[in-house]
Amino acid sequence: MGKHPKAVFVALICQLVVLPAICFGIVLLFDLPPFLGIGLLLLSASPGGTTANLFSHLFRGDVALNITLTAINSIVAIATLPIITNLAIGYFDQSDNVTMPLAEVVKVFALILIPVGIGMLVRSKSPGFAQRMDKPVRMASAVIPAVLVLGILASEWENVGEYLADVGPAAILFCVISPVVGFVVPRAFGIVENRAIASSFEIGVHNATLAIFVAENVLNEAEIAVPAAVYGLLMFPLAALWGTFVIKKITTASESVAV
């Protein structure tokens, strides 16, 4: 954070304030049923994960900034995720059906932060081993969410068609808007392109695994996990298309300047 405080600050404002506000607008626009609306807002409050770092690496983002943002977001979200989710529960008047106890949320984030801390310790103490394990860990970070997404959809198989009709368009719009906001807003504040790309993927690629886990194990309501599961299916191709578009746009602009 000390190296690029402006980029970190702008990205955090986008993640913690701008995006949940936009997501709430999407929920209202599509008039989502209560549990699906809560699920989409829960997803918007979830920080980025290792998949965001992977996309940033593939599309020339500042991966170091991504890692910094993921670490800060994961800590800050211990407070902001339950706040946003409880506001959603209150808005839909579902407090009698689901609750978001802070103690349970802390346990969830402990499960996330402890492995991250172990990873940082291994990287500092045994960089050679960490480098050898980098590719397998990246592969696992893509496979595990996919398995969880498929598991959620399989458990709700009888209602999948209805859920896709209800939340699919909203999830697509959220998938499209999130990375655009993460790129355009930092660029408007003068953040250089590779850091704006990092911000774009950190804000645009949410930790759907976390949202699913919270919905299933904290809120104990499978339907709330559905938006994250649908998003998990859509996010990979849409994020890849967005990254390709941004790189092509930057390359074309550079060639125009060179000419």
FENZI-V940388 format. One record per residue. N is the residue number from 0. SS is DSSP state (hx for helix, st for strand, lp for the rest). NEAR is the number of other C-alpha atoms within 8 Angstrom. Layout:
n=N ss=SS near=NEAR
n=N ss=SS near=NEAR
//
This chain:
n=0 ss=lp near=7
n=1 ss=lp near=4
n=2 ss=lp near=4
n=3 ss=lp near=8
n=4 ss=hx near=8
n=5 ss=hx near=7
n=6 ss=hx near=12
n=7 ss=hx near=11
n=8 ss=hx near=8
n=9 ss=hx near=10
n=10 ss=hx near=13
n=11 ss=hx near=11
n=12 ss=hx near=9
n=13 ss=hx near=13
n=14 ss=hx near=12
n=15 ss=hx near=10
n=16 ss=hx near=9
n=17 ss=hx near=9
n=18 ss=hx near=12
n=19 ss=hx near=13
n=20 ss=hx near=8
n=21 ss=hx near=8
n=22 ss=hx near=12
n=23 ss=hx near=9
n=24 ss=hx near=8
n=25 ss=hx near=11
n=26 ss=hx near=12
n=27 ss=hx near=8
n=28 ss=hx near=6
n=29 ss=lp near=7
n=30 ss=lp near=6
n=31 ss=lp near=10
n=32 ss=lp near=7
n=33 ss=hx near=8
n=34 ss=hx near=8
n=35 ss=hx near=14
n=36 ss=hx near=12
n=37 ss=hx near=13
n=38 ss=hx near=16
n=39 ss=hx near=14
n=40 ss=hx near=14
n=41 ss=hx near=12
n=42 ss=hx near=13
n=43 ss=hx near=11
n=44 ss=hx near=14
n=45 ss=lp near=13
n=46 ss=lp near=14
n=47 ss=st near=16
n=48 ss=lp near=11
n=49 ss=hx near=8
n=50 ss=hx near=12
n=51 ss=hx near=14
n=52 ss=hx near=14
n=53 ss=hx near=9
n=54 ss=hx near=12
n=55 ss=hx near=15
n=56 ss=hx near=10
n=57 ss=hx near=7
n=58 ss=lp near=10
n=59 ss=lp near=9
n=60 ss=lp near=13
n=61 ss=lp near=12
n=62 ss=hx near=10
n=63 ss=hx near=6
n=64 ss=hx near=13
n=65 ss=hx near=14
n=66 ss=hx near=9
n=67 ss=hx near=9
n=68 ss=hx near=12
n=69 ss=hx near=12
n=70 ss=hx near=8
n=71 ss=hx near=8
n=72 ss=hx near=11
n=73 ss=hx near=12
n=74 ss=hx near=9
n=75 ss=hx near=8
n=76 ss=hx near=12
n=77 ss=hx near=11
n=78 ss=hx near=8
n=79 ss=hx near=10
n=80 ss=hx near=11
n=81 ss=hx near=13
n=82 ss=hx near=8
n=83 ss=hx near=12
n=84 ss=hx near=13
n=85 ss=hx near=10
n=86 ss=hx near=8
n=87 ss=hx near=11
n=88 ss=hx near=13
n=89 ss=hx near=9
n=90 ss=hx near=7
n=91 ss=lp near=8
n=92 ss=lp near=7
n=93 ss=lp near=10
n=94 ss=lp near=8
n=95 ss=lp near=6
n=96 ss=lp near=5
n=97 ss=lp near=10
n=98 ss=lp near=10
n=99 ss=lp near=11
n=100 ss=lp near=8
n=101 ss=hx near=7
n=102 ss=hx near=6
n=103 ss=hx near=9
n=104 ss=hx near=13
n=105 ss=hx near=9
n=106 ss=hx near=8
n=107 ss=hx near=9
n=108 ss=hx near=11
n=109 ss=hx near=8
n=110 ss=hx near=8
n=111 ss=hx near=8
n=112 ss=hx near=9
n=113 ss=hx near=8
n=114 ss=hx near=8
n=115 ss=hx near=8
n=116 ss=hx near=8
n=117 ss=hx near=8
n=118 ss=hx near=9
n=119 ss=hx near=8
n=120 ss=hx near=8
n=121 ss=hx near=11
n=122 ss=hx near=12
n=123 ss=hx near=7
n=124 ss=hx near=6
n=125 ss=lp near=8
n=126 ss=hx near=9
n=127 ss=hx near=7
n=128 ss=hx near=9
n=129 ss=hx near=11
n=130 ss=hx near=9
n=131 ss=hx near=7
n=132 ss=hx near=8
n=133 ss=hx near=8
n=134 ss=hx near=8
n=135 ss=hx near=7
n=136 ss=hx near=8
n=137 ss=hx near=11
n=138 ss=hx near=8
n=139 ss=hx near=8
n=140 ss=hx near=10
n=141 ss=hx near=9
n=142 ss=hx near=8
n=143 ss=hx near=8
n=144 ss=hx near=11
n=145 ss=hx near=10
n=146 ss=hx near=8
n=147 ss=hx near=11
n=148 ss=hx near=14
n=149 ss=hx near=9
n=150 ss=hx near=8
n=151 ss=hx near=12
n=152 ss=hx near=11
n=153 ss=hx near=7
n=154 ss=hx near=6
n=155 ss=lp near=10
n=156 ss=hx near=7
n=157 ss=hx near=5
n=158 ss=hx near=7
n=159 ss=hx near=9
n=160 ss=hx near=7
n=161 ss=hx near=7
n=162 ss=hx near=10
n=163 ss=hx near=10
n=164 ss=hx near=8
n=165 ss=hx near=10
n=166 ss=hx near=12
n=167 ss=hx near=11
n=168 ss=hx near=9
n=169 ss=hx near=11
n=170 ss=hx near=13
n=171 ss=hx near=10
n=172 ss=hx near=9
n=173 ss=hx near=10
n=174 ss=hx near=14
n=175 ss=hx near=9
n=176 ss=hx near=9
n=177 ss=hx near=13
n=178 ss=hx near=16
n=179 ss=hx near=10
n=180 ss=hx near=12
n=181 ss=hx near=18
n=182 ss=hx near=12
n=183 ss=hx near=9
n=184 ss=hx near=10
n=185 ss=hx near=14
n=186 ss=hx near=11
n=187 ss=hx near=7
n=188 ss=lp near=6
n=189 ss=lp near=6
n=190 ss=lp near=11
n=191 ss=lp near=7
n=192 ss=hx near=8
n=193 ss=hx near=9
n=194 ss=hx near=12
n=195 ss=hx near=16
n=196 ss=hx near=15
n=197 ss=hx near=15
n=198 ss=hx near=15
n=199 ss=hx near=14
n=200 ss=hx near=16
n=201 ss=hx near=18
n=202 ss=hx near=16
n=203 ss=hx near=15
n=204 ss=lp near=14
n=205 ss=st near=13
n=206 ss=lp near=12
n=207 ss=hx near=13
n=208 ss=hx near=10
n=209 ss=hx near=8
n=210 ss=hx near=14
n=211 ss=hx near=14
n=212 ss=hx near=10
n=213 ss=hx near=12
n=214 ss=hx near=14
n=215 ss=hx near=12
n=216 ss=hx near=7
n=217 ss=lp near=12
n=218 ss=lp near=10
n=219 ss=lp near=9
n=220 ss=lp near=9
n=221 ss=hx near=10
n=222 ss=hx near=9
n=223 ss=hx near=15
n=224 ss=hx near=16
n=225 ss=hx near=14
n=226 ss=hx near=14
n=227 ss=hx near=15
n=228 ss=hx near=15
n=229 ss=hx near=13
n=230 ss=hx near=12
n=231 ss=hx near=12
n=232 ss=hx near=9
n=233 ss=hx near=11
n=234 ss=hx near=10
n=235 ss=hx near=8
n=236 ss=hx near=7
n=237 ss=hx near=10
n=238 ss=hx near=14
n=239 ss=hx near=9
n=240 ss=hx near=8
n=241 ss=hx near=9
n=242 ss=hx near=10
n=243 ss=hx near=9
n=244 ss=hx near=8
n=245 ss=hx near=8
n=246 ss=hx near=10
n=247 ss=hx near=8
n=248 ss=hx near=8
n=249 ss=hx near=8
n=250 ss=hx near=8
n=251 ss=hx near=8
n=252 ss=hx near=8
n=253 ss=hx near=8
n=254 ss=hx near=8
n=255 ss=hx near=7
n=256 ss=hx near=6
n=257 ss=hx near=5
n=258 ss=lp near=4
//
